[in-house]
Amino acid sequence: MRGLLLGAALGVGALGCETPDPILPPGECDDAGVCQPCVDVGVPLDELVYVVIEDRSEHAVMPDGHAGSDLCSVVLRCEREAVIPDEVRWNRGEGLVCDGEQAEGPCRRGVVRTNPSAVELRTHRCTGLEPDREADGPRVLSLGVGGSLLLRYPRTVVDCSLTVGEWEAGPDRYVVTYCTAPPERGGACTDLGDGAAYEGSRHHVLYDPTTTCPP
C-alpha cells in the first residue's frame, strides 16, 4: 500500500486568505535535512472521495451559546480549481443549534444554524461574517457536539488542498478524515497520519507520494 502524507494543517490568515508555509512532498528533505515522512494509511488512495468533518467539542454549551463547531466554508481545490461535492450531508450532534424557531439563549426567530447548504463550497469566507443578522440569512452550520458534515466529491481528494473555515473559533474542536464511503456504511477512513483536533480555519495539503515514497 502506498503511503500518503497530510502535508500540513495551517492557519488561514486574519483577512481570510490562505497563507500556507512552503510544504515539501513526502519523502523529500529541505536544506536543513528535515524530511517529510511517508505514512502508510492502509486505504486505496484513488477511492478517497469522502471528506468527513466531525465535531470533537467537550462541552455542549459554547461561549456563543451554539453547540459544536460552526462551519462557514469547506473548499476543496484540485489543480487550482474548486471542486463542488456531489453530496453534502449533516449529521446533527447534541446541544442547542438554532433552527429559526427557538427563542432561547443565543437563538431568536430567524437565526438558522441547521442548513448544510449555508456552507460555502467555492471560496473561503468567514472574516467579517455576521451570520445571525437576518439580512445575511443562514451562512453558518453548527455541527452540534459530536455532529459531523459529510461531503462526497466526484474525484479523489489526493493531490488537492482542503480549507475548512470555522466562524469564531473557541473551545470547540473538530477532526477531518477522508473515506472511501460513508463511515456508517463501512467506508474505510483515514486521517492521513494527522490525527489532530483543530479549532479555527485550517488549510490542508494532500499529497500523492507515488514518486517520492517507496510503494
N, CA, C and O of each residue as an XYZ file, in Angstrom:
860
protein
N       0.843     -1.192      0.000
C       0.000      0.000      0.000
C       0.882      1.248      0.000
O       1.829      1.360      0.778
N       0.548      2.179     -0.890
C       1.318      3.405     -0.932
C       1.077      4.231      0.318
O       0.036      4.135      0.967
N       2.079      5.050      0.635
C       1.901      5.938      1.772
C       1.249      7.224      1.324
O       1.169      7.514      0.131
N       0.786      7.986      2.284
C       0.236      9.293      1.990
C       0.525     10.200      3.164
O       0.519      9.765      4.316
N       0.776     11.457      2.868
C       1.062     12.416      3.927
C       0.082     13.567      3.848
O      -0.165     14.114      2.773
N      -0.471     13.929      4.981
C      -1.176     15.187      5.070
C      -0.098     16.249      5.209
O       0.482     16.418      6.282
N       0.168     16.962      4.128
C       1.314     17.858      4.077
C       1.378     18.795      5.248
O       2.458     18.997      5.803
N       0.261     19.383      5.654
C       0.251     20.266      6.816
C      -1.169     20.671      7.115
O      -2.054     20.564      6.267
N      -1.377     21.132      8.315
C      -2.623     21.802      8.679
C      -2.218     23.185      9.136
O      -1.605     23.345     10.192
N      -2.556     24.168      8.354
C      -2.014     25.501      8.566
C      -3.127     26.496      8.821
O      -4.258     26.305      8.374
N      -2.806     27.547      9.534
C      -3.791     28.570      9.813
C      -4.127     29.365      8.564
O      -3.339     29.437      7.621
N      -5.320     29.963      8.575
C      -5.731     30.833      7.497
C      -5.632     32.252      8.009
O      -6.050     32.540      9.130
N      -5.084     33.144      7.199
C      -4.780     34.499      7.630
C      -5.978     35.264      8.152
O      -7.125     34.911      7.875
N      -5.707     36.307      8.902
C      -6.762     37.076      9.552
C      -7.708     37.714      8.553
O      -8.857     37.995      8.891
N      -7.256     37.947      7.337
C      -8.115     38.552      6.331
C      -8.847     37.513      5.511
O      -9.500     37.857      4.526
N      -8.755     36.246      5.894
C      -9.480     35.212      5.192
C      -8.721     34.627      4.027
O      -9.267     33.806      3.291
N      -7.468     35.028      3.838
C      -6.668     34.500      2.738
C      -5.872     33.290      3.212
O      -5.418     33.248      4.356
N      -5.704     32.315      2.340
C      -4.913     31.153      2.695
C      -3.442     31.545      2.730
O      -2.938     32.146      1.781
N      -2.743     31.209      3.825
C      -1.343     31.590      3.959
C      -0.502     30.397      4.378
O       0.113     30.425      5.444
N      -0.463     29.334      3.550
C       0.339     28.176      3.929
C       1.824     28.450      3.801
O       2.263     29.162      2.897
N       2.596     27.875      4.717
C       4.046     27.927      4.586
C       4.477     26.959      3.497
O       3.699     26.086      3.111
N       5.716     27.095      2.984
C       6.190     26.140      1.987
C       6.142     24.710      2.535
O       6.567     24.457      3.662
N       5.627     23.787      1.736
C       5.449     22.410      2.178
C       6.146     21.485      1.181
O       5.949     21.607     -0.028
N       6.946     20.578      1.682
C       7.616     19.606      0.830
C       6.748     18.370      0.652
O       6.018     17.992      1.568
N       6.818     17.740     -0.508
C       6.129     16.460     -0.680
C       6.735     15.407      0.230
O       7.890     15.545      0.635
N       5.990     14.356      0.565
C       6.518     13.299      1.416
C       7.737     12.634      0.790
O       7.790     12.399     -0.417
N       8.715     12.338      1.645
C       9.932     11.680      1.189
C      11.027     12.644      0.793
O      12.165     12.218      0.599
N      10.727     13.934      0.663
C      11.734     14.915      0.287
C      12.221     15.678      1.519
O      11.513     15.771      2.522
N      13.448     16.229      1.435
C      14.080     16.888      2.575
C      14.450     18.326      2.216
O      14.747     18.641      1.064
N      14.424     19.191      3.235
C      14.815     20.573      2.994
C      16.325     20.730      3.177
O      17.023     19.749      3.431
N      16.831     21.963      3.047
C      18.273     22.216      3.116
C      18.848     21.890      4.493
O      20.041     21.616      4.625
N      17.990     21.923      5.519
C      18.454     21.620      6.874
C      18.422     20.130      7.175
O      18.759     19.705      8.280
N      18.013     19.335      6.184
C      17.959     17.892      6.380
C      16.695     17.402      7.052
O      16.618     16.243      7.459
N      15.706     18.265      7.172
C      14.425     17.868      7.755
C      13.563     17.287      6.642
O      13.299     17.948      5.638
N      13.130     16.052      6.828
C      12.408     15.343      5.770
C      10.940     15.145      6.137
O      10.591     14.938      7.299
N      10.105     15.213      5.125
C       8.702     14.896      5.317
C       8.550     13.369      5.303
O       9.004     12.715      4.364
N       7.917     12.798      6.334
C       7.793     11.342      6.393
C       6.730     10.813      5.438
O       5.855     11.553      4.988
N       6.820      9.551      5.145
C       5.782      8.850      4.399
C       4.904      8.102      5.402
O       5.401      7.527      6.370
N       3.612      8.118      5.161
C       2.674      7.484      6.074
C       1.844      6.470      5.309
O       1.189      6.817      4.327
N       1.866      5.217      5.752
C       1.043      4.185      5.129
C      -0.346      4.251      5.750
O      -0.529      3.893      6.913
N      -1.328      4.712      4.969
C      -2.660      4.921      5.526
C      -3.546      3.686      5.411
O      -4.597      3.628      6.050
N      -3.150      2.698      4.613
C      -3.872      1.437      4.575
C      -5.190      1.458      3.831
O      -5.994      0.541      3.999
N      -5.444      2.470      3.011
C      -6.670      2.524      2.208
C      -6.305      2.913      0.776
O      -5.275      3.551      0.561
N      -7.130      2.541     -0.206
C      -6.843      2.902     -1.603
C      -6.929      4.415     -1.810
O      -7.975      5.018     -1.570
N      -5.847      5.018     -2.248
C      -5.823      6.469     -2.380
C      -6.814      6.979     -3.415
O      -7.432      8.026     -3.223
N      -6.967      6.244     -4.508
C      -7.843      6.732     -5.572
C      -9.315      6.588     -5.232
O     -10.168      7.014     -6.010
N      -9.633      5.992     -4.080
C     -11.027      5.837     -3.664
C     -11.402      6.791     -2.534
O     -12.521      6.734     -2.023
N     -10.485      7.659     -2.142
C     -10.779      8.612     -1.068
C     -11.564      9.795     -1.652
O     -10.978     10.805     -2.042
N     -12.876      9.660     -1.706
C     -13.729     10.672     -2.319
C     -14.645     11.348     -1.294
O     -15.383     12.269     -1.643
N     -14.606     10.904     -0.047
C     -15.428     11.493      1.003
C     -14.554     12.277      1.994
O     -13.474     11.830      2.378
N     -15.041     13.437      2.390
C     -14.441     14.207      3.472
C     -15.454     14.257      4.611
O     -16.618     14.602      4.403
N     -15.006     13.911      5.810
C     -15.879     13.945      6.982
C     -15.263     14.880      8.018
O     -14.138     14.662      8.468
N     -15.998     15.911      8.389
C     -15.579     16.851      9.419
C     -16.439     16.574     10.649
O     -17.649     16.795     10.631
N     -15.810     16.093     11.710
C     -16.553     15.652     12.890
C     -16.207     16.516     14.100
O     -15.038     16.765     14.392
N     -17.238     16.961     14.787
C     -17.022     17.782     15.979
C     -16.500     16.926     17.123
O     -16.992     15.823     17.359
N     -15.503     17.439     17.830
C     -14.940     16.780     18.999
C     -14.942     17.713     20.215
O     -14.073     17.617     21.081
N     -15.911     18.600     20.269
C     -16.013     19.522     21.399
C     -16.352     18.753     22.666
O     -17.033     17.728     22.623
N     -15.868     19.259     23.795
C     -16.083     18.579     25.059
C     -17.290     19.113     25.819
O     -17.771     18.461     26.746
N     -17.785     20.286     25.442
C     -18.879     20.894     26.193
C     -20.049     21.193     25.263
O     -19.859     21.603     24.118
N     -21.247     20.985     25.767
C     -22.443     21.187     24.955
C     -22.789     22.657     24.795
O     -23.510     23.019     23.865
N     -22.290     23.518     25.687
C     -22.603     24.944     25.612
C     -21.308     25.721     25.374
O     -20.404     25.695     26.210
N     -21.219     26.405     24.246
C     -20.058     27.205     23.900
C     -20.260     28.649     24.372
O     -21.379     29.034     24.711
N     -19.194     29.448     24.397
C     -19.341     30.843     24.814
C     -20.393     31.603     24.010
O     -21.071     32.474     24.554
N     -20.538     31.287     22.721
C     -21.542     31.977     21.917
C     -22.909     31.332     22.035
O     -23.874     31.801     21.431
N     -23.000     30.251     22.813
C     -24.278     29.603     23.042
C     -24.615     28.505     22.067
O     -25.515     27.706     22.326
N     -23.903     28.443     20.932
C     -24.184     27.428     19.931
C     -23.346     26.181     20.196
O     -22.189     26.284     20.603
N     -23.917     25.026     19.969
C     -23.228     23.775     20.288
C     -22.369     23.314     19.118
O     -22.820     23.297     17.973
N     -21.131     22.940     19.415
C     -20.250     22.351     18.412
C     -19.578     23.373     17.518
O     -19.783     24.579     17.658
N     -18.769     22.865     16.596
C     -18.033     23.718     15.656
C     -18.991     24.394     14.686
O     -19.981     23.799     14.260
N     -18.687     25.648     14.339
C     -19.525     26.436     13.436
C     -18.799     26.598     12.106
O     -17.830     27.352     12.023
N     -19.246     25.914     11.080
C     -18.573     25.924      9.792
C     -19.206     26.932      8.849
O     -20.429     26.997      8.719
N     -18.356     27.722      8.190
C     -18.850     28.688      7.217
C     -18.376     28.361      5.806
O     -18.991     28.815      4.841
N     -17.296     27.583      5.652
C     -16.847     27.195      4.311
C     -16.015     25.923      4.377
O     -15.285     25.681      5.338
N     -16.147     25.117      3.328
C     -15.317     23.926      3.131
C     -14.982     23.896      1.648
O     -15.849     23.629      0.817
N     -13.716     24.172      1.315
C     -13.347     24.325     -0.095
C     -12.251     23.324     -0.459
O     -11.159     23.360      0.107
N     -12.547     22.433     -1.404
C     -11.551     21.524     -1.963
C     -11.076     22.094     -3.291
O     -11.885     22.398     -4.168
N      -9.759     22.240     -3.437
C      -9.193     22.735     -4.692
C      -8.250     21.700     -5.276
O      -7.349     21.201     -4.601
N      -8.473     21.392     -6.534
C      -7.624     20.470     -7.273
C      -7.195     21.181     -8.553
O      -8.031     21.676     -9.309
N      -5.884     21.226     -8.788
C      -5.346     21.958     -9.930
C      -5.855     23.398     -9.930
O      -6.191     23.951    -10.977
N      -5.906     23.992     -8.740
C      -6.265     25.394     -8.515
C      -7.733     25.692     -8.775
O      -8.131     26.856     -8.753
N      -8.538     24.684     -9.018
C      -9.958     24.888     -9.258
C     -10.770     24.284     -8.120
O     -10.466     23.192     -7.640
N     -11.808     25.005     -7.691
C     -12.687     24.483     -6.649
C     -13.497     23.317     -7.202
O     -14.042     23.392     -8.303
N     -13.570     22.253     -6.435
C     -14.348     21.073     -6.808
C     -15.607     21.047     -5.952
O     -15.527     21.071     -4.724
N     -16.754     20.998     -6.587
C     -18.025     21.039     -5.870
C     -18.471     19.608     -5.560
O     -18.491     18.761     -6.453
N     -18.825     19.333     -4.315
C     -19.229     17.971     -3.960
C     -20.564     17.588     -4.573
O     -21.420     18.436     -4.829
N     -20.722     16.286     -4.803
C     -21.991     15.747     -5.303
C     -23.027     15.638     -4.192
O     -24.232     15.645     -4.444
N     -22.539     15.536     -2.962
C     -23.433     15.343     -1.824
C     -22.870     16.076     -0.616
O     -21.666     16.037     -0.364
N     -23.742     16.743      0.129
C     -23.385     17.380      1.393
C     -24.439     16.966      2.404
O     -25.630     17.205      2.202
N     -23.999     16.338      3.504
C     -24.960     15.804      4.473
C     -24.514     16.115      5.893
O     -23.360     15.888      6.256
N     -25.433     16.633      6.686
C     -25.169     16.995      8.081
C     -25.771     15.963      9.007
O     -26.953     15.636      8.899
N     -24.962     15.448      9.920
C     -25.443     14.587     10.992
C     -25.433     15.417     12.271
O     -24.370     15.716     12.814
N     -26.607     15.786     12.744
C     -26.722     16.721     13.858
C     -26.226     16.111     15.162
O     -26.557     14.976     15.504
N     -25.420     16.898     15.886
C     -24.934     16.466     17.179
C     -25.841     16.939     18.301
O     -26.979     17.343     18.061
N     -25.340     16.888     19.518
C     -26.121     17.255     20.689
C     -25.966     18.738     21.018
O     -25.051     19.404     20.534
N     -26.870     19.236     21.844
C     -26.794     20.621     22.280
C     -27.682     21.543     21.464
O     -28.372     21.109     20.541
N     -27.656     22.814     21.814
C     -28.520     23.808     21.191
C     -27.978     24.234     19.833
O     -26.853     24.723     19.733
N     -28.774     24.048     18.798
C     -28.462     24.527     17.454
C     -29.689     25.285     16.950
O     -30.771     24.709     16.841
N     -29.529     26.549     16.649
C     -30.665     27.390     16.268
C     -31.276     26.924     14.944
O     -30.568     26.705     13.961
N     -32.597     26.778     14.939
C     -33.282     26.341     13.721
C     -34.248     27.389     13.180
O     -35.025     27.114     12.265
N     -34.195     28.598     13.753
C     -35.048     29.668     13.275
C     -36.346     29.809     14.027
O     -37.074     30.783     13.837
N     -36.648     28.840     14.886
C     -37.912     28.850     15.615
C     -37.739     29.073     17.112
O     -38.663     29.547     17.774
N     -36.547     28.733     17.666
C     -36.360     28.877     19.110
C     -36.275     30.341     19.526
O     -36.054     31.238     18.712
N     -36.459     30.540     20.815
C     -36.302     31.872     21.390
C     -35.595     31.746     22.724
O     -35.994     32.367     23.709
N     -34.526     30.928     22.754
C     -33.778     30.720     23.986
C     -32.290     30.934     23.733
O     -31.803     30.744     22.619
N     -31.571     31.336     24.791
C     -30.136     31.528     24.679
C     -29.805     32.480     23.534
O     -30.387     33.561     23.443
N     -28.866     32.085     22.649
C     -28.469     32.955     21.545
C     -29.453     32.912     20.385
O     -29.310     33.665     19.422
N     -30.440     32.047     20.467
C     -31.365     31.868     19.352
C     -32.507     32.881     19.427
O     -33.007     33.200     20.506
N     -32.895     33.362     18.291
C     -34.100     34.160     18.170
C     -34.722     33.793     16.826
O     -34.063     33.218     15.960
N     -35.943     34.118     16.672
C     -36.623     33.755     15.440
C     -35.865     34.309     14.229
O     -35.567     35.502     14.163
N     -35.567     33.452     13.305
C     -34.839     33.850     12.106
C     -33.375     33.476     12.110
O     -32.737     33.501     11.058
N     -32.812     33.123     13.281
C     -31.423     32.676     13.341
C     -31.376     31.185     13.029
O     -31.934     30.370     13.765
N     -30.705     30.835     11.932
C     -30.694     29.451     11.460
C     -29.253     28.949     11.374
O     -28.414     29.550     10.702
N     -28.980     27.852     12.054
C     -27.662     27.223     12.005
C     -27.784     25.747     11.620
O     -26.885     24.955     11.904
N     -28.881     25.381     10.983
C     -29.160     23.965     10.711
C     -29.168     23.630      9.226
O     -29.567     22.528      8.849
N     -28.740     24.549      8.383
C     -28.830     24.350      6.941
C     -27.449     24.059      6.355
O     -26.631     24.973      6.251
N     -27.165     22.800      5.965
C     -25.833     22.499      5.412
C     -25.527     23.242      4.121
O     -24.358     23.416      3.778
N     -26.550     23.685      3.400
C     -26.295     24.431      2.161
C     -25.770     25.834      2.453
O     -25.369     26.541      1.529
N     -25.765     26.254      3.733
C     -25.194     27.545      4.089
C     -23.678     27.541      4.010
O     -23.065     28.605      3.923
N     -23.065     26.371      4.037
C     -21.600     26.265      3.983
C     -21.116     26.576      2.573
O     -21.518     25.922      1.611
N     -20.244     27.586      2.457
C     -19.712     27.993      1.160
C     -18.741     26.932      0.653
O     -17.876     26.477      1.402
N     -18.876     26.529     -0.627
C     -18.085     25.439     -1.172
C     -17.101     25.895     -2.247
O     -16.311     25.087     -2.735
N     -17.134     27.174     -2.623
C     -16.281     27.649     -3.718
C     -15.139     28.545     -3.244
O     -14.037     28.470     -3.787
N     -15.381     29.376     -2.258
C     -14.354     30.291     -1.764
C     -14.373     30.302     -0.247
O     -15.427     30.176      0.377
N     -13.179     30.457      0.345
C     -13.104     30.558      1.801
C     -13.566     31.936      2.224
O     -13.026     32.943      1.768
N     -14.566     31.988      3.097
C     -15.029     33.273      3.577
C     -15.655     33.114      4.958
O     -16.721     32.518      5.112
N     -14.975     33.657      5.947
C     -15.509     33.684      7.302
C     -15.295     35.046      7.948
O     -16.058     35.444      8.829
N     -14.260     35.761      7.515
C     -13.913     37.044      8.125
C     -15.026     38.069      7.938
O     -15.527     38.261      6.831
N     -15.406     38.724      9.032
C     -16.420     39.760      8.964
C     -17.829     39.236      8.846
O     -18.769     40.015      8.686
N     -17.991     37.947      8.920
C     -19.302     37.329      8.765
C     -20.155     37.572     10.007
O     -19.683     37.395     11.130
N     -21.399     37.974      9.809
C     -22.361     38.127     10.897
C     -23.576     37.270     10.575
O     -24.608     37.780     10.141
N     -23.447     35.963     10.791
C     -24.472     35.039     10.309
C     -25.801     35.132     11.033
O     -26.799     34.593     10.555
N     -25.838     35.814     12.191
C     -27.087     35.884     12.933
C     -27.910     37.130     12.596
O     -28.982     37.349     13.162
N     -27.399     37.942     11.671
C     -28.199     39.066     11.201
C     -29.202     38.550     10.182
O     -28.841     37.811      9.265
N     -30.437     38.932     10.340
C     -31.475     38.436      9.443
C     -31.178     38.792      7.995
O     -31.536     38.044      7.085
N     -30.520     39.935      7.774
C     -30.240     40.356      6.407
C     -29.262     39.414      5.723
O     -29.305     39.242      4.505
N     -28.368     38.797      6.519
C     -27.381     37.894      5.937
C     -27.952     36.506      5.689
O     -27.461     35.775      4.830
N     -28.979     36.145      6.432
C     -29.559     34.818      6.283
C     -28.630     33.750      6.844
O     -27.576     34.072      7.392
N     -29.011     32.481      6.712
C     -28.170     31.400      7.248
C     -26.868     31.270      6.473
O     -26.879     30.974      5.279
N     -25.738     31.491      7.155
C     -24.442     31.410      6.482
C     -23.447     30.567      7.276
O     -22.273     30.479      6.914
N     -23.918     29.951      8.355
C     -23.070     29.110      9.186
C     -23.853     27.862      9.569
O     -25.053     27.927      9.839
N     -23.168     26.731      9.591
C     -23.754     25.479     10.062
C     -23.093     25.103     11.375
O     -21.874     24.947     11.429
N     -23.884     24.954     12.441
C     -23.371     24.475     13.721
C     -23.514     22.960     13.754
O     -24.620     22.436     13.619
N     -22.398     22.254     13.934
C     -22.436     20.796     13.875
C     -23.185     20.190     15.056
O     -23.772     19.115     14.930
N     -23.171     20.869     16.209
C     -23.639     20.231     17.430
C     -22.525     19.354     17.974
O     -21.669     18.900     17.215
N     -22.523     19.111     19.275
C     -21.456     18.321     19.887
C     -21.515     16.886     19.374
O     -22.528     16.204     19.529
N     -20.424     16.437     18.763
C     -20.374     15.098     18.193
C     -20.999     14.988     16.818
O     -21.032     13.900     16.243
N     -21.496     16.092     16.276
C     -22.086     16.074     14.938
C     -21.021     16.061     13.859
O     -19.831     16.177     14.151
N     -21.448     15.920     12.611
C     -20.481     15.848     11.519
C     -21.081     16.370     10.217
O     -22.298     16.415     10.039
N     -20.189     16.758      9.319
C     -20.566     17.151      7.961
C     -19.832     16.233      7.001
O     -18.607     16.125      7.051
N     -20.582     15.570      6.125
C     -20.007     14.650      5.146
C     -20.142     15.252      3.758
O     -21.214     15.721      3.377
N     -19.044     15.236      3.001
C     -19.052     15.734      1.629
C     -18.496     14.664      0.708
O     -17.424     14.114      0.962
N     -19.224     14.369     -0.362
C     -18.759     13.392     -1.367
C     -18.379     14.138     -2.635
O     -19.160     14.922     -3.174
N     -17.137     13.872     -3.107
C     -16.624     14.570     -4.280
C     -16.585     13.649     -5.491
O     -16.554     12.428     -5.335
N     -16.587     14.212     -6.692
C     -16.581     13.397     -7.910
C     -15.207     12.849     -8.274
O     -15.046     12.237     -9.330
N     -14.216     13.060     -7.412
C     -12.857     12.600     -7.658
C     -12.167     12.368     -6.321
O     -12.669     12.762     -5.268
N     -11.012     11.724     -6.384
C     -10.232     11.542     -5.170
C      -9.747     12.893     -4.647
O      -9.525     13.824     -5.421
N      -9.584     12.990     -3.325
C      -9.098     14.237     -2.734
C      -7.577     14.321     -2.761
O      -7.009     15.363     -2.434
N      -6.917     13.240     -3.145
C      -5.455     13.220     -3.197
C      -4.960     14.183     -4.268
O      -5.579     14.324     -5.323
N      -3.843     14.842     -3.990
C      -3.266     15.868     -4.857
C      -4.125     17.130     -4.882
O      -4.098     17.881     -5.857
N      -4.873     17.360     -3.832
C      -5.702     18.559     -3.719
C      -5.389     19.259     -2.397
O      -4.596     18.767     -1.595
N      -6.018     20.401     -2.183
C      -5.930     21.078     -0.895
C      -7.343     21.282     -0.363
O      -8.293     21.440     -1.129
N      -7.464     21.276      0.954
C      -8.764     21.435      1.595
C      -8.667     22.554      2.628
O      -7.800     22.525      3.502
N      -9.553     23.534      2.527
C      -9.618     24.600      3.504
C     -10.940     24.515      4.246
O     -12.012     24.594      3.646
N     -10.849     24.354      5.559
C     -12.036     24.310      6.412
C     -12.140     25.657      7.119
O     -11.234     26.046      7.856
N     -13.234     26.362      6.898
C     -13.434     27.664      7.518
C     -14.383     27.551      8.697
O     -15.518     27.096      8.552
N     -13.908     27.969      9.870
C     -14.767     27.962     11.060
C     -14.984     29.391     11.530
O     -14.046     30.184     11.603
N     -16.220     29.704     11.844
C     -16.582     31.038     12.309
C     -16.385     31.133     13.814
O     -16.890     30.299     14.566
N     -15.652     32.146     14.251
C     -15.423     32.412     15.666
C     -14.944     31.175     16.420
O     -15.680     30.603     17.223
N     -13.722     30.776     16.156
C     -13.146     29.620     16.831
C     -13.100     29.839     18.329
O     -12.805     30.938     18.800
N     -13.391     28.790     19.071
C     -13.379     28.864     20.533
C     -12.920     27.535     21.091
O     -12.013     26.914     20.537
N     -13.521     27.092     22.166
C     -13.109     25.816     22.763
C     -13.600     24.595     21.988
O     -13.252     23.464     22.324
N     -14.403     24.820     20.958
C     -14.855     23.692     20.155
C     -13.704     23.156     19.305
O     -12.792     23.901     18.947
N     -13.750     21.883     18.990
C     -12.715     21.206     18.213
C     -13.367     20.328     17.148
O     -14.503     19.879     17.301
N     -12.621     20.093     16.065
C     -13.109     19.168     15.038
C     -11.933     18.400     14.450
O     -10.787     18.845     14.519
N     -12.231     17.248     13.875
C     -11.232     16.452     13.178
C     -11.696     16.242     11.746
O     -12.894     16.266     11.461
N     -10.735     16.035     10.843
C     -11.035     15.798      9.436
C     -10.518     14.417      9.047
O      -9.352     14.096      9.276
N     -11.384     13.609      8.463
C     -10.982     12.304      7.954
C     -11.417     12.177      6.495
O     -12.283     12.908      6.015
N     -10.787     11.227      5.812
C     -11.021     11.017      4.383
C     -11.401      9.556      4.195
O     -10.724      8.668      4.712
N     -12.487      9.297      3.454
C     -13.075      7.960      3.435
C     -13.374      7.496      2.012
O     -13.489      8.295      1.083
N     -13.495      6.172      1.877
C     -13.886      5.574      0.601
C     -15.395      5.491      0.462
O     -15.908      5.332     -0.645
N     -16.107      5.595      1.569
C     -17.567      5.551      1.618
C     -17.983      6.130      2.962
O     -17.128      6.292      3.832
N     -19.258      6.448      3.170
C     -19.673      6.946      4.481
C     -19.298      5.972      5.585
O     -19.472      4.765      5.417
N     -18.787      6.463      6.712
C     -18.372      5.561      7.793
C     -19.479      4.624      8.256
O     -19.215      3.467      8.583
N     -20.721      5.112      8.286
C     -21.817      4.260      8.755
C     -22.158      3.147      7.772
O     -22.907      2.227      8.101
N     -21.602      3.235      6.556
C     -21.812      2.182      5.562
C     -20.563      1.319      5.385
O     -20.426      0.592      4.401
N     -19.675      1.415      6.342
C     -18.486      0.572      6.305
C     -17.338      1.128      5.501
O     -16.428      0.382      5.139
N     -17.349      2.423      5.209
C     -16.260      3.013      4.446
C     -14.939      2.977      5.203
O     -14.901      3.137      6.423
N     -13.863      2.764      4.464
C     -12.522      2.802      5.059
C     -12.084      4.256      5.155
O     -12.113      4.983      4.162
N     -11.675      4.685      6.360
C     -11.342      6.090      6.595
C      -9.922      6.225      7.128
O      -9.379      5.298      7.729
N      -9.341      7.373      6.902
C      -8.002      7.680      7.391
C      -7.908      9.161      7.697
O      -8.564      9.982      7.054
N      -7.088      9.498      8.684
C      -6.801     10.912      8.935
C      -5.508     11.323      8.243
O      -4.998     12.419      8.477
N      -4.981     10.457      7.398
C      -3.771     10.731      6.618
C      -2.570     11.027      7.504
O      -1.726     11.859      7.173
N      -2.509     10.334      8.631
C      -1.365     10.494      9.507
C      -1.410     11.734     10.357
O      -0.431     12.048     11.035
N      -2.514     12.448     10.345
C      -2.609     13.707     11.069
C      -3.106     13.473     12.495
O      -2.323     13.561     13.442
N      -4.383     13.181     12.658
C      -4.930     12.802     13.948
C      -5.183     13.939     14.917
O      -5.610     13.695     16.046
N      -4.932     15.184     14.509
C      -5.106     16.309     15.424
C      -6.546     16.804     15.413
O      -7.256     16.669     14.416
N      -6.967     17.379     16.533
C      -8.250     18.053     16.616
C      -7.990     19.551     16.540
O      -7.144     20.071     17.267
N      -8.708     20.248     15.668
C      -8.419     21.644     15.379
C      -9.507     22.573     15.860
O     -10.653     22.171     16.062
N      -9.126     23.832     16.042
C     -10.073     24.920     16.220
C      -9.711     25.988     15.212
O      -8.539     26.185     14.890
N     -10.726     26.677     14.717
C     -10.471     27.734     13.747
C     -10.283     27.201     12.336
O     -10.371     25.997     12.095
N     -10.024     28.116     11.404
C      -9.872     27.765      9.995
C      -8.510     27.127      9.755
O      -7.500     27.580     10.295
N      -8.489     26.074      8.943
C      -7.247     25.356      8.671
C      -7.138     25.038      7.183
O      -8.136     24.833      6.491
N      -5.880     25.005      6.714
C      -5.587     24.680      5.317
C      -4.789     23.384      5.282
O      -3.746     23.283      5.928
N      -5.267     22.397      4.540
C      -4.630     21.088      4.480
C      -4.164     20.816      3.046
O      -4.890     21.098      2.093
N      -2.965     20.274      2.895
C      -2.442     19.892      1.586
C      -2.318     18.376      1.540
O      -1.692     17.776      2.414
N      -2.910     17.755      0.529
C      -2.991     16.295      0.458
C      -2.129     15.795     -0.701
O      -2.499     15.926     -1.867
N      -0.979     15.223     -0.362
C      -0.037     14.799     -1.390
C      -0.238     13.336     -1.781
O      -0.626     12.504     -0.960
N       0.035     13.043     -3.049
C       0.199     11.671     -3.504
C       1.704     11.415     -3.583
O       2.386     12.029     -4.403
N       2.232     10.522     -2.748
C       3.687     10.350     -2.673
C       4.249      9.290     -3.605
O       5.353      8.793     -3.383
N       3.507      8.939     -4.643
C       3.916      7.847     -5.520
C       5.342      8.001     -6.039
O       6.079      7.021     -6.151
N       5.726      9.236     -6.355
C       7.037      9.426     -6.985
C       8.158      9.633     -5.965
O       9.333      9.578     -6.327
N       7.814      9.871     -4.695
C       8.864     10.168     -3.733
C       8.946      9.160     -2.591
O       9.949      9.122     -1.878
N       7.928      8.358     -2.406
C       7.934      7.362     -1.335
C       7.899      5.962     -1.936
O       7.300      5.759     -2.992
N       8.537      4.990     -1.275
C       8.520      3.618     -1.822
C       7.116      3.035     -1.790
O       6.327      3.389     -0.914
N       6.786      2.143     -2.729
C       5.439      1.554     -2.743
C       5.221      0.649     -1.549
O       4.145      0.070     -1.401
